[in-house]
């Protein structure tokens, strides 16, 4: 028996709040070719340089990463992509599978994490690391395997991310579109969906569809352009819009920017409380308005104990 009075409480630590916690399993899933591996690879590249993809990453020094991939060649695909993302490849390692394939229950995983002092370990895709005798569609087998991997994450404090393909079904909840048993989804503490944005050929969205540890993160977007990967940040879109191929409503951020431009044509300065209220009447949240203000480089000024936004500064 374990008496909870003897258990020391701990706070969750985050590699990327609220998407990737340390010491836990996370899943990034999506259809083949929709950018999930590219997203994670670019995150790994940033971390290897001690850089953050956005303000919700708390990285102060370079991070060691284990990137276990079964779908792409190391020399002709993985390394060139990392180099294009300006990664420090000396900090990104792969467990050698020349003589023996890696599975999620392999003792080498924990050994590698400890030896490399890795803070992020990626398996791409899930189904390549199940082992030959495991049926990913059987709940008891899937849960047992992911529990063992989760235990490794807890013991080492490493964030472990599984990349998963979606099944071919359409409609229904995103949780049931992941390949294999729903137990993969159940054991993971955070699950992200990556998919195409209808009508925007180069844009991809990332939507959190499960989070047991914090409030859901705001949907994000990134661009896969000819000159590489570009992180765009907050984007107004839902999982249903991604899964159903629906054109998303106009980006709330773009709406907010246009709203501020229109206000600037009418007046130079406006009370902050007034513009927030006017924006709310247009369906624009304070958070989105603040983001638009920052991107348009609008300054706030204090005058007679009141704050004003200088829309033409």
Sine and cosine of phi, psi and omega as CSV:
sin_phi,cos_phi,sin_psi,cos_psi,sin_omega,cos_omega
0.00,0.00,0.61,-0.79,0.09,-1.00
-0.93,-0.38,0.88,-0.47,0.04,-1.00
-1.00,0.00,0.81,-0.59,-0.07,-1.00
-0.89,0.46,-0.36,0.93,0.05,-1.00
-0.90,0.43,-0.34,0.94,-0.01,-1.00
-0.99,-0.12,-0.06,1.00,-0.01,-1.00
-1.00,-0.04,0.78,-0.62,0.01,-1.00
-1.00,0.10,0.83,-0.55,0.01,-1.00
-0.91,0.41,0.60,-0.80,0.02,-1.00
-0.71,-0.71,0.53,-0.85,0.09,-1.00
-1.00,0.01,0.57,-0.82,0.08,-1.00
-0.93,0.37,0.72,-0.70,0.09,-1.00
-0.96,-0.29,0.55,-0.83,-0.14,-0.99
-0.85,-0.53,0.72,-0.70,0.22,-0.97
-0.97,0.24,-0.69,0.73,0.01,-1.00
-0.57,-0.82,0.97,-0.24,-0.06,-1.00
-0.98,0.20,0.71,-0.70,-0.10,1.00
-0.97,-0.22,0.57,0.82,-0.15,-0.99
-0.99,-0.12,-0.68,0.73,-0.08,-1.00
-0.78,-0.63,0.97,-0.25,0.04,-1.00
-1.00,0.08,0.51,-0.86,0.16,-0.99
-0.95,0.31,0.54,-0.84,0.11,-0.99
0.96,0.29,0.27,0.96,-0.04,-1.00
-0.66,-0.75,0.19,-0.98,0.10,-1.00
-1.00,-0.08,0.68,-0.73,0.14,-0.99
-0.79,-0.62,0.44,-0.90,0.02,-1.00
-0.82,-0.58,0.69,-0.73,0.18,-0.98
-0.88,-0.47,0.89,-0.45,-0.07,-1.00
-0.81,-0.58,0.42,-0.91,-0.01,-1.00
0.08,-1.00,0.13,-0.99,0.02,-1.00
-0.95,0.30,0.47,-0.88,0.04,-1.00
-0.83,0.56,0.69,-0.72,0.04,-1.00
0.99,0.12,0.05,1.00,-0.04,-1.00
-1.00,-0.02,-0.01,1.00,0.16,-0.99
0.96,-0.29,0.09,1.00,-0.05,-1.00
-0.91,0.42,-0.68,0.74,0.03,-1.00
-0.92,0.39,-0.63,0.78,0.02,-1.00
-0.89,0.46,-0.66,0.75,0.03,-1.00
-0.87,0.49,-0.78,0.63,-0.06,-1.00
-0.92,0.40,-0.61,0.79,0.02,-1.00
-0.89,0.45,-0.64,0.77,0.02,-1.00
-0.95,0.32,-0.54,0.84,0.12,-0.99
-0.90,0.43,-0.70,0.72,0.03,-1.00
-0.86,0.50,-0.65,0.76,0.01,-1.00
-0.89,0.46,-0.72,0.69,0.03,-1.00
-0.85,0.52,-0.73,0.69,-0.05,-1.00
-0.89,0.46,-0.62,0.79,-0.02,-1.00
-0.89,0.46,-0.40,0.92,0.02,-1.00
-0.99,-0.12,0.02,1.00,-0.04,-1.00
0.96,0.28,0.44,0.90,-0.04,-1.00
-0.93,-0.38,0.33,-0.94,-0.04,-1.00
-0.93,-0.36,0.55,-0.83,0.07,-1.00
-0.98,0.19,-0.48,0.88,0.13,-0.99
-0.40,-0.92,-0.05,-1.00,-0.12,-0.99
-0.94,0.34,-0.18,0.98,-0.02,-1.00
-1.00,-0.02,0.06,1.00,0.18,-0.98
-1.00,-0.09,0.74,-0.68,-0.02,-1.00
-0.95,-0.32,0.96,0.29,-0.07,-1.00
-0.92,-0.39,0.82,-0.58,-0.01,-1.00
-0.89,-0.45,-0.14,0.99,0.01,-1.00
-0.47,-0.88,0.31,-0.95,0.00,-1.00
-0.84,0.54,0.56,-0.83,-0.07,-1.00
-0.90,-0.43,0.67,-0.74,0.10,-1.00
-1.00,0.08,0.67,-0.74,-0.11,-0.99
-0.77,-0.63,0.65,-0.76,0.21,-0.98
-0.96,-0.28,0.86,-0.51,-0.05,-1.00
-0.88,-0.48,1.00,-0.09,-0.05,-1.00
-1.00,-0.07,0.94,-0.35,-0.05,-1.00
-0.80,-0.59,0.65,-0.76,-0.03,-1.00
-0.92,-0.40,-0.07,1.00,-0.13,-0.99
-0.96,-0.26,-0.34,0.94,-0.08,-1.00
-0.83,-0.55,0.58,-0.81,0.06,-1.00
-0.93,0.37,0.66,-0.75,-0.04,-1.00
-0.93,0.38,-0.70,0.72,-0.11,-0.99
-0.98,0.20,-0.62,0.78,-0.11,-0.99
-0.98,-0.18,-0.17,0.99,-0.03,-1.00
-0.78,-0.62,-0.85,0.52,-0.12,-0.99
-0.90,0.43,-0.80,0.60,-0.04,-1.00
-0.90,0.43,-0.71,0.71,0.06,-1.00
-0.84,0.54,-0.61,0.79,0.03,-1.00
-0.92,0.40,-0.65,0.76,0.02,-1.00
-0.91,0.41,-0.66,0.75,0.03,-1.00
-0.90,0.43,-0.63,0.78,0.04,-1.00
-0.90,0.44,-0.46,0.89,0.02,-1.00
-1.00,-0.02,0.17,0.99,0.04,-1.00
0.89,0.46,0.56,0.83,0.00,-1.00
-0.96,0.29,0.45,-0.89,0.21,-0.98
-1.00,-0.01,0.99,-0.10,-0.13,-0.99
-0.92,0.40,-0.25,0.97,0.06,-1.00
-0.94,0.34,-0.27,0.96,-0.01,-1.00
-0.97,-0.23,0.08,1.00,0.00,-1.00
-0.87,-0.48,0.84,-0.54,-0.12,-0.99
-0.83,-0.56,0.32,-0.95,0.06,-1.00
-0.72,-0.69,0.71,-0.70,0.10,-1.00
-0.93,0.36,0.79,-0.62,-0.05,-1.00
-0.92,0.38,0.87,-0.50,0.01,-1.00
-0.95,-0.31,0.32,0.95,-0.06,-1.00
-0.86,0.51,-0.67,0.74,-0.05,-1.00
-0.98,-0.18,-0.46,0.89,-0.06,-1.00
-0.51,-0.86,0.79,-0.61,0.03,-1.00
-0.93,0.38,0.51,-0.86,0.04,-1.00
-1.00,0.02,0.68,-0.73,0.17,-0.99
-0.83,-0.55,0.21,-0.98,-0.07,-1.00
-0.91,0.43,-0.30,0.95,0.01,-1.00
-0.98,-0.18,0.16,0.99,-0.06,-1.00
-0.94,0.34,0.77,-0.64,0.03,-1.00
-0.89,0.46,-0.38,0.93,-0.03,-1.00
-0.92,0.40,-0.39,0.92,-0.01,-1.00
-0.90,0.45,-0.80,0.60,-0.01,-1.00
-0.90,0.43,-0.63,0.77,0.03,-1.00
-0.87,0.49,-0.69,0.73,-0.03,-1.00
-0.92,0.40,-0.67,0.74,0.00,-1.00
-0.87,0.50,-0.69,0.72,-0.02,-1.00
-0.94,0.35,-0.69,0.72,-0.04,-1.00
-0.91,0.42,-0.66,0.76,-0.03,-1.00
-1.00,0.05,-0.12,0.99,-0.10,-0.99
0.80,0.60,0.70,0.71,-0.06,-1.00
-0.97,0.25,0.66,-0.75,0.05,-1.00
-0.97,-0.23,-0.21,0.98,0.04,-1.00
-0.64,-0.77,0.76,-0.65,0.04,-1.00
-0.78,-0.63,0.81,-0.59,-0.12,-0.99
-0.88,-0.48,0.70,-0.71,0.12,-0.99
-0.87,-0.49,0.88,-0.48,-0.13,-0.99
-0.71,-0.70,0.95,-0.31,-0.02,1.00
-0.99,-0.15,0.10,-1.00,-0.02,-1.00
-0.81,0.59,-0.77,0.64,-0.18,-0.98
-0.91,0.42,-0.31,0.95,0.00,-1.00
-0.98,0.21,-0.22,0.98,-0.11,-0.99
-0.86,-0.51,0.45,0.89,-0.01,-1.00
-1.00,0.05,-0.37,0.93,-0.11,-0.99
1.00,-0.01,0.49,-0.87,-0.12,-0.99
-0.91,0.42,-0.41,0.91,-0.09,-1.00
-0.99,-0.14,0.07,1.00,-0.08,-1.00
-0.98,-0.19,0.74,-0.67,0.09,-1.00
-0.98,-0.18,0.93,-0.36,-0.08,-1.00
-0.93,0.37,-0.19,0.98,0.02,-1.00
-1.00,-0.02,-0.11,0.99,0.02,-1.00
-1.00,-0.07,0.87,-0.50,-0.13,-0.99
-0.84,0.54,-0.69,0.72,-0.08,-1.00
-0.91,0.41,-0.60,0.80,0.00,-1.00
-0.96,0.29,-0.68,0.73,0.00,-1.00
-0.90,0.45,-0.70,0.72,-0.03,-1.00
-0.92,0.40,-0.66,0.75,-0.02,-1.00
-0.89,0.46,-0.68,0.73,-0.02,-1.00
-0.92,0.38,-0.71,0.70,-0.03,-1.00
-0.94,0.34,-0.50,0.87,0.08,-1.00
-0.90,0.44,-0.65,0.76,0.02,-1.00
-0.91,0.42,-0.67,0.75,0.03,-1.00
-0.92,0.39,-0.61,0.79,0.06,-1.00
-0.89,0.46,-0.59,0.81,0.03,-1.00
-0.91,0.41,-0.61,0.79,0.06,-1.00
-0.89,0.45,-0.68,0.73,0.03,-1.00
-0.86,0.50,-0.70,0.72,-0.03,-1.00
-0.92,0.40,-0.68,0.73,-0.04,-1.00
-0.93,0.38,-0.58,0.82,-0.07,-1.00
-1.00,-0.08,-0.33,0.95,-0.08,-1.00
0.97,0.24,0.18,0.98,-0.02,-1.00
-0.99,0.10,0.62,-0.79,0.13,-0.99
-0.99,0.16,0.84,-0.54,0.01,-1.00
-0.93,-0.36,0.82,-0.58,-0.05,-1.00
-0.89,-0.46,0.80,-0.61,0.06,-1.00
-0.97,-0.25,0.76,-0.65,0.06,-1.00
-0.99,-0.12,0.81,-0.58,-0.07,-1.00
-0.80,-0.60,0.62,-0.79,0.11,-0.99
-0.99,0.12,0.42,-0.91,0.09,-1.00
-1.00,0.01,0.45,-0.89,0.12,-0.99
-0.99,0.16,0.09,-1.00,-0.14,-0.99
-1.00,0.07,0.00,1.00,0.01,-1.00
-0.91,0.41,0.46,-0.89,0.04,-1.00
-0.88,-0.48,0.47,-0.89,-0.01,-1.00
0.97,0.22,-0.01,-1.00,0.02,-1.00
0.98,0.20,0.05,-1.00,-0.04,-1.00
-0.96,0.27,0.52,-0.86,-0.01,-1.00
-0.87,0.49,-0.53,0.85,-0.02,-1.00
-0.85,0.52,-0.54,0.84,-0.08,-1.00
-1.00,-0.06,0.07,1.00,0.04,-1.00
-1.00,-0.09,-0.12,0.99,0.03,-1.00
-0.95,0.31,0.52,-0.85,0.02,-1.00
-0.91,0.41,0.65,-0.76,0.09,-1.00
1.00,0.08,-0.24,-0.97,-0.08,-1.00
-0.91,0.42,0.52,-0.85,0.09,-1.00
-0.89,0.45,-0.26,0.97,-0.02,-1.00
-0.92,0.40,-0.43,0.91,0.13,-0.99
-0.86,0.50,-0.72,0.69,0.01,-1.00
-0.90,0.44,-0.63,0.78,-0.08,-1.00
-0.92,0.38,-0.64,0.77,-0.06,-1.00
-0.97,0.24,-0.57,0.82,0.01,-1.00
-0.90,0.43,0.62,-0.78,0.02,-1.00
-1.00,0.06,-0.41,0.91,0.00,-1.00
-0.63,-0.78,0.71,-0.70,0.01,-1.00
-0.75,-0.67,0.78,-0.63,0.03,-1.00
-0.90,-0.44,0.63,-0.78,0.10,-1.00
-0.96,-0.26,0.78,-0.63,0.07,-1.00
-0.90,-0.43,0.76,-0.65,-0.02,-1.00
-0.36,-0.93,0.12,-0.99,-0.02,-1.00
-0.97,0.24,0.49,-0.87,0.11,-0.99
-0.99,-0.16,0.91,-0.42,-0.07,-1.00
-0.83,0.55,0.74,-0.67,0.02,-1.00
1.00,0.08,-0.07,1.00,0.01,-1.00
-0.79,-0.61,1.00,-0.02,-0.19,-0.98
-0.86,0.50,-0.49,0.87,-0.05,-1.00
-0.99,-0.16,-0.09,1.00,-0.09,-1.00
-0.99,-0.12,0.59,-0.81,0.07,-1.00
-0.77,-0.64,0.51,-0.86,0.02,-1.00
-0.91,-0.42,0.51,-0.86,0.14,-0.99
-0.84,-0.54,0.88,-0.47,-0.03,-1.00
-0.85,-0.53,0.77,-0.63,0.06,-1.00
-0.98,0.19,0.82,-0.57,-0.05,-1.00
-0.92,-0.39,-0.04,1.00,0.14,-0.99
-0.44,-0.90,0.65,-0.76,0.10,-0.99
-0.40,-0.92,0.93,-0.37,0.02,-1.00
-1.00,-0.05,-0.06,1.00,-0.21,-0.98
-0.89,-0.46,-0.25,0.97,-0.04,-1.00
-0.30,-0.95,0.04,-1.00,0.10,-1.00
-0.91,0.41,0.47,-0.88,-0.01,-1.00
-0.88,0.48,0.63,-0.78,0.06,-1.00
-0.97,0.24,0.38,-0.92,0.02,-1.00
-0.96,0.29,0.64,-0.77,0.06,-1.00
-0.81,0.58,0.57,-0.82,-0.02,-1.00
-0.84,-0.54,0.25,-0.97,0.05,-1.00
-0.65,-0.76,0.48,-0.88,0.11,-0.99
-0.60,-0.80,0.34,-0.94,-0.05,-1.00
-0.91,-0.42,0.69,-0.73,0.10,-0.99
-0.95,-0.32,1.00,0.01,-0.07,-1.00
-0.98,-0.18,0.11,-0.99,0.00,-1.00
-0.87,0.48,-0.53,0.85,-0.01,-1.00
-1.00,-0.05,0.20,0.98,0.12,-0.99
0.86,-0.52,-0.32,-0.95,-0.09,-1.00
-1.00,0.01,0.73,-0.69,0.05,-1.00
-0.74,-0.67,0.85,-0.53,0.04,-1.00
-0.99,0.15,0.78,-0.62,-0.05,-1.00
-0.96,-0.27,-0.42,0.91,0.02,-1.00
1.00,0.02,-0.50,-0.87,-0.12,-0.99
-0.81,0.58,0.65,-0.76,0.01,-1.00
-0.51,-0.86,0.64,-0.77,-0.03,-1.00
-1.00,0.01,0.98,-0.21,0.01,-1.00
-0.34,-0.94,0.41,-0.91,0.00,-1.00
-0.90,-0.43,0.28,-0.96,0.06,-1.00
-0.88,0.47,-0.62,0.79,0.00,-1.00
-0.88,0.47,-0.61,0.79,0.01,-1.00
-0.93,0.37,-0.58,0.82,0.04,-1.00
-0.95,0.30,-0.74,0.67,-0.05,-1.00
-0.93,0.36,-0.58,0.82,-0.06,-1.00
-1.00,0.01,-0.04,1.00,0.00,-1.00
0.93,0.37,0.43,0.90,0.00,-1.00
-1.00,0.10,0.57,-0.82,0.10,-1.00
-0.94,0.34,0.83,-0.55,-0.03,-1.00
-0.93,0.37,0.40,-0.92,0.11,-0.99
-0.88,0.48,0.41,-0.91,-0.01,-1.00
-0.77,0.64,0.68,-0.73,-0.02,-1.00
-0.80,0.60,0.80,-0.60,0.02,-1.00
-0.88,0.48,-0.54,0.84,0.02,-1.00
-0.91,0.41,-0.68,0.73,0.04,-1.00
-0.91,0.42,-0.61,0.79,0.07,-1.00
-0.87,0.50,-0.68,0.73,-0.03,-1.00
-0.91,0.42,-0.64,0.77,0.03,-1.00
-0.89,0.45,-0.70,0.71,0.01,-1.00
-0.90,0.43,-0.63,0.78,0.04,-1.00
-0.86,0.51,-0.71,0.70,-0.01,-1.00
-0.92,0.40,-0.61,0.80,0.05,-1.00
-0.89,0.45,-0.66,0.75,0.01,-1.00
-0.91,0.41,-0.64,0.77,0.03,-1.00
-0.91,0.41,-0.58,0.82,0.00,-1.00
-0.91,0.41,-0.46,0.89,0.04,-1.00
-0.95,0.31,-0.40,0.91,-0.04,-1.00
-1.00,-0.02,-0.59,0.81,-0.08,-1.00
-0.43,-0.90,0.39,-0.92,0.01,-1.00
-1.00,0.06,-0.70,0.72,-0.03,-1.00
-0.85,-0.53,0.57,-0.82,0.00,-1.00
-0.52,-0.85,0.60,-0.80,0.04,-1.00
-0.83,0.55,0.69,-0.73,-0.01,-1.00
-0.87,0.49,-0.63,0.78,0.01,-1.00
-0.91,0.42,-0.57,0.82,-0.02,-1.00
-0.94,0.34,-0.68,0.73,-0.05,-1.00
-0.95,0.32,-0.52,0.85,0.07,-1.00
-0.91,0.41,-0.64,0.77,0.02,-1.00
-0.92,0.39,-0.67,0.74,0.02,-1.00
-0.90,0.45,-0.64,0.77,0.02,-1.00
-0.91,0.42,-0.64,0.77,0.01,-1.00
-0.87,0.49,-0.58,0.81,0.03,-1.00
-0.91,0.41,-0.38,0.92,0.03,-1.00
-1.00,-0.08,0.09,1.00,0.00,-1.00
0.99,0.16,0.35,0.94,-0.01,-1.00
-0.96,-0.27,0.84,-0.54,-0.05,-1.00
-0.96,0.27,0.33,-0.94,0.02,-1.00
-0.87,0.48,-0.64,0.77,-0.01,-1.00
-0.88,0.47,-0.72,0.70,0.00,-1.00
-0.91,0.40,-0.62,0.78,0.02,-1.00
-0.89,0.45,-0.66,0.75,0.02,-1.00
-0.90,0.44,-0.61,0.79,0.03,-1.00
-0.91,0.42,-0.68,0.73,0.04,-1.00
-0.89,0.46,-0.66,0.75,0.04,-1.00
-0.85,0.53,-0.70,0.72,-0.01,-1.00
-0.91,0.42,-0.70,0.72,-0.04,-1.00
-0.93,0.36,-0.51,0.86,0.05,-1.00
-1.00,0.06,0.00,1.00,0.04,-1.00
0.86,0.50,0.65,0.76,0.06,-1.00
-0.99,0.13,0.72,-0.69,-0.04,-1.00
-0.98,-0.20,0.54,-0.84,0.10,-0.99
-0.99,-0.17,0.67,-0.74,-0.02,-1.00
-0.77,-0.64,0.60,-0.80,0.01,-1.00
-0.99,-0.17,0.74,-0.68,0.01,-1.00
-0.56,-0.83,0.84,-0.54,0.00,-1.00
0.79,0.61,0.73,0.68,0.05,-1.00
0.92,0.40,0.24,0.97,0.06,-1.00
-0.85,-0.53,0.54,-0.84,0.03,-1.00
-0.99,-0.13,0.72,-0.69,0.02,-1.00
-0.84,-0.53,0.50,-0.87,0.15,-0.99
-0.99,-0.16,0.81,-0.58,0.07,-1.00
-1.00,-0.01,0.98,-0.18,-0.15,-0.99
-0.97,0.23,-0.22,0.98,-0.03,-1.00
-0.88,-0.47,0.33,0.94,-0.04,-1.00
-0.93,0.36,0.00,0.00,0.00,0.00
